[in-house]
Amino acid sequence: MTALGMCFPRTYPAALVTDVARRLDAGGADELWIIEDCFYTSGPALVSAALASTERLTVGLGIVPAVARTAAVTAMEFATLEALGPGRFLPGIGHGVQSWMGQMGVRPKSPLTTLAEVTTSVTRLLAGEEVSLDGKAVFLDKVKLDAPPVQAPPILLGVQGPKSMALAGRVAGGVVLAEPATAAYVRQSVEYAGSPDGFVVAVFAAMCVRGDRKAAYEFTAPWLGGHLGNKPPQLTALPFFDEMQKLYAESGEAGLVGMPRDWWTQIGAIGTVEDAAAHLETLEAAGVDHVGLFPDPEVEHGLPQLDYVLELTNR
């Protein structure tokens, strides 16, 4: 059974996280996913607040950049968060946006090697090992956590490219795939990872639910049009991507609004509640374990979607 929850976009005020977490917890949702991006709010701090203010909600962290903190500090934070909510924390690590890493003076020479060393080190530290490593990017000298988790959570890698997916399959417990994570993209990603046993797949699904299907399409079309030009792998994996791109080039946003319902259903939880439920079914069929529905980044538009998250949870 796929666990369902909501994402807390980077633009939402930090103080809002406890209210959102409590509403999800009380309403029966499974999860809250915290988004950390430079230079917005601190992911671990928000996860801590969400865990401390709820009883049963799982809280995911998607994602901390591998080089924003040292491997030892990342392991300390993950262990602390797991202690605050045993069995309710899902941590994610990624490359981070390289231009942001450059702004902070921590841009690695080899993001892939760095992510491998950080992931392996954090995993070993959470397992209670004493770790020494003189690596390309990570240096540890007999580092051991004083209070490692009784049962360490799986480390999920927030990555995109084939090489990074393959790395996740070798060194991580799973992946967390950014929105709009379509079912076609999920299958492609797991294949790149080598389809390892027990591999955890968490996804962020684009969300815009309205009482009227066309209204949802009209609201979402500008966002989708902006993504088409960037050709993200989440969309290029769709069998109709070329047709969709051509339609946008010829007819603009109006062309996207008029797309077949099935296309929209594959792209995200967009349309009516029934359309959103149909999208979730495609993700479950693709083997997804965790879904964070990603609402509009503007609070006035995105926060009302929480009621639909709960409706979908309790269908």
C-alpha positions in Angstrom: 0.0 0.0 0.0 1.4 3.4 -1.0 1.8 5.9 1.8 0.2 9.2 1.0 1.0 12.7 2.2 1.8 16.3 1.3 4.9 18.3 0.6 5.7 21.5 2.5 7.1 23.8 -0.2 10.2 25.8 0.5 8.3 29.1 0.2 5.9 28.3 3.1 6.5 30.2 6.4 8.4 28.0 8.8 5.9 28.7 11.6 3.2 27.0 9.5 4.8 23.6 9.6 3.3 22.5 13.0 -0.2 23.4 12.0 0.1 21.6 8.6 1.7 18.5 10.4 -1.0 18.4 13.0 -3.8 18.7 10.4 -2.3 15.9 8.4 -1.8 13.7 11.4 -5.3 14.2 12.8 -6.9 13.8 9.3 -5.3 10.4 8.7 -2.6 11.3 6.2 0.5 9.1 6.3 3.3 11.7 5.7 4.6 15.2 5.4 7.6 15.9 3.2 9.8 18.8 4.0 11.5 20.6 1.1 15.0 22.1 1.8 16.4 24.4 -0.9 19.1 27.0 -0.6 18.5 29.7 0.7 15.1 29.2 2.2 14.2 27.3 5.4 16.3 24.6 7.2 15.0 21.1 6.5 16.1 19.4 9.7 14.7 22.1 11.8 11.3 21.8 10.2 11.3 18.0 10.4 12.1 18.3 14.1 9.1 20.6 14.6 6.8 18.3 12.7 7.9 15.2 14.5 7.6 16.8 17.9 4.1 18.1 17.2 2.6 14.8 15.9 2.0 11.3 17.1 1.9 9.0 14.1 2.9 11.1 11.0 6.0 10.1 9.1 8.1 13.1 8.1 10.4 12.9 5.1 13.3 15.2 4.3 13.8 15.9 0.6 16.6 16.7 0.4 19.8 17.9 2.1 22.7 18.6 -0.2 25.6 16.2 0.3 28.1 19.0 0.8 26.1 21.6 2.7 27.0 19.8 5.9 29.8 17.4 6.7 29.0 13.7 6.6 29.4 13.5 10.3 27.0 16.4 11.0 24.4 15.0 8.6 24.6 11.7 10.4 24.2 13.4 13.8 21.1 15.3 12.5 19.6 12.2 11.0 20.2 10.2 14.2 18.7 13.0 16.3 15.6 13.2 14.1 15.1 9.5 14.2 15.3 9.6 18.0 12.6 12.3 18.1 10.2 10.1 16.0 11.4 6.5 16.0 10.4 4.9 12.8 8.7 8.1 11.5 11.6 9.8 9.7 12.7 9.3 6.1 16.0 11.2 5.2 17.1 12.2 1.7 20.4 13.3 0.4 21.2 14.7 -3.0 23.8 16.6 -5.1 22.2 19.9 -4.5 21.9 22.6 -7.2 25.5 23.1 -8.2 25.2 26.8 -8.7 24.0 27.1 -5.1 26.9 24.9 -3.9 29.2 27.3 -5.8 27.6 30.3 -4.0 28.5 28.7 -0.7 32.0 27.7 -1.7 31.4 24.0 -1.4 30.9 22.9 -5.0 32.6 19.5 -5.4 34.9 18.6 -8.2 33.0 15.3 -8.7 29.4 15.4 -7.5 28.9 11.7 -8.1 32.0 10.6 -6.1 31.1 13.1 -3.3 27.5 11.8 -3.0 28.8 8.2 -3.0 31.3 8.9 -0.1 28.7 11.0 1.9 26.0 8.4 1.5 28.2 5.5 2.4 29.7 7.3 5.4 26.3 8.5 6.8 24.9 5.0 6.4 27.8 3.4 8.3 27.6 6.0 11.0 23.9 5.5 11.5 24.6 1.8 11.8 26.8 2.5 14.8 30.1 1.9 13.1 33.3 3.8 13.8 34.3 5.3 10.5 37.6 6.4 9.2 37.9 7.6 5.6 40.4 9.6 3.6 38.3 10.1 0.5 38.1 12.5 -2.4 35.6 14.6 -0.6 35.0 13.1 2.8 37.5 12.9 5.6 36.7 11.1 8.9 39.1 10.0 11.6 37.6 7.4 13.9 34.2 9.1 14.0 31.4 7.2 15.9 28.0 8.4 16.9 27.3 8.4 20.6 23.7 7.5 20.1 23.0 5.8 16.7 19.4 4.8 15.9 18.2 1.5 17.2 17.0 0.9 13.6 18.4 3.3 11.0 16.1 4.7 8.4 16.9 4.0 4.7 18.9 6.8 3.0 17.0 8.0 -0.1 18.9 9.8 -2.8 17.3 12.8 -4.5 18.8 12.4 -7.9 17.9 12.5 -11.6 20.4 11.3 -14.2 21.1 7.7 -15.1 24.5 7.6 -13.5 23.2 9.0 -10.2 20.3 6.5 -10.3 22.7 3.7 -10.8 24.7 5.0 -7.8 21.5 5.1 -5.7 21.0 1.4 -6.5 24.5 0.6 -5.3 24.8 2.7 -2.1 21.4 3.9 -1.0 18.2 2.4 0.3 16.1 4.1 -2.4 15.3 7.3 -4.2 13.1 10.4 -3.8 12.0 11.7 -7.2 11.2 15.3 -7.7 7.9 16.6 -9.1 6.3 15.9 -11.5 7.3 12.3 -10.9 5.3 10.4 -13.5 4.8 6.6 -13.5 6.9 6.4 -16.7 9.7 8.2 -15.0 9.5 6.0 -11.9 9.9 2.9 -14.0 12.8 4.4 -15.9 14.5 5.5 -12.7 14.2 2.1 -11.0 15.5 0.4 -14.1 18.6 2.8 -14.1 19.0 1.9 -10.4 19.2 -1.8 -11.3 15.9 -2.7 -9.6 17.5 -3.8 -6.4 15.5 -5.8 -3.8 13.9 -3.7 -1.1 14.6 -0.4 -3.0 12.3 2.3 -1.6 10.7 4.7 -4.1 9.4 8.1 -2.8 8.0 10.6 -5.3 6.7 14.2 -5.3 3.5 14.4 -7.4 2.4 17.8 -8.9 -1.0 18.6 -7.4 -3.8 21.0 -8.4 -7.3 19.8 -7.5 -10.4 21.9 -8.3 -14.1 21.2 -8.4 -14.0 21.9 -12.1 -11.4 19.9 -14.2 -10.8 22.7 -16.7 -10.2 25.2 -14.0 -7.4 23.0 -12.7 -5.9 22.6 -16.2 -6.0 26.4 -16.8 -4.3 27.0 -13.4 -1.6 24.4 -14.1 -0.9 25.1 -17.8 1.6 28.0 -17.3 3.6 25.8 -14.9 3.6 22.9 -17.3 4.5 25.1 -20.3 7.5 26.4 -18.4 8.7 22.9 -17.7 8.4 21.7 -21.3 11.2 23.9 -22.5 13.6 22.5 -19.9 12.8 18.9 -21.0 13.0 17.4 -17.5 13.3 13.6 -17.4 10.1 13.4 -15.5 8.3 14.5 -18.6 10.5 13.3 -21.4 9.8 9.7 -20.1 6.2 10.1 -21.1 5.3 8.4 -24.4 3.4 11.5 -25.6 6.1 14.1 -24.7 6.9 15.0 -28.3 3.3 15.4 -29.1 2.7 17.6 -26.1 5.7 19.8 -26.8 4.5 20.3 -30.4 1.0 21.1 -29.2 2.4 23.8 -26.8 4.6 25.2 -29.6 1.6 25.5 -31.9 -1.2 26.5 -29.5 0.4 27.7 -26.3 -1.3 27.2 -22.9 -4.7 26.8 -24.6 -3.3 23.7 -26.3 -2.2 22.2 -23.0 -5.6 23.0 -21.4 -7.2 21.0 -24.2 -5.0 18.0 -23.9 -6.6 14.6 -23.3 -7.6 13.9 -19.7 -5.4 10.8 -19.8 -2.3 12.9 -20.5 -3.1 15.2 -17.5 -3.7 12.1 -15.3 -0.3 10.7 -16.1 1.4 14.1 -15.4 0.1 14.7 -12.0 -2.8 14.8 -9.5 -4.4 17.5 -11.6 -8.1 18.0 -12.2 -10.9 16.8 -10.0 -10.4 14.6 -6.9 -11.2 11.6 -9.2 -8.5 12.6 -11.6 -6.0 12.9 -8.7 -7.0 9.5 -7.5 -6.4 8.1 -11.0 -2.9 9.6 -11.0 -2.1 8.0 -7.6 -3.3 4.7 -9.0 -0.7 5.0 -11.8 2.1 5.6 -9.3 1.0 2.7 -7.1 1.0 0.4 -10.2 4.6 1.6 -10.9 5.7 0.4 -7.5 5.9 3.7 -5.6 6.1 3.4 -1.8 5.6 7.0 -0.8 3.8 9.9 -2.4 4.1 13.5 -1.4 1.5 15.6 -3.2 3.2 18.9 -4.1 0.8 21.9 -3.9 1.2 25.4 -5.4 4.2 27.2 -3.8 2.0 30.2 -3.0 0.4 29.6 0.4 -2.9 31.1 -0.6 -3.3 28.6 -3.5 -1.4 25.7 -2.1 -2.6 25.4 1.5 -6.3 24.7 0.6 -5.1 21.6 -1.2 -4.5 20.0 2.2 -8.2 19.3 2.4 -8.0 17.4 -0.9 -5.0 15.5 0.4 -7.0 14.3 3.3 -10.0 13.4 1.1 -7.7 11.3 -1.1 -6.2 9.7 1.9 -9.6 8.6 3.2 -11.1 7.4 -0.1 
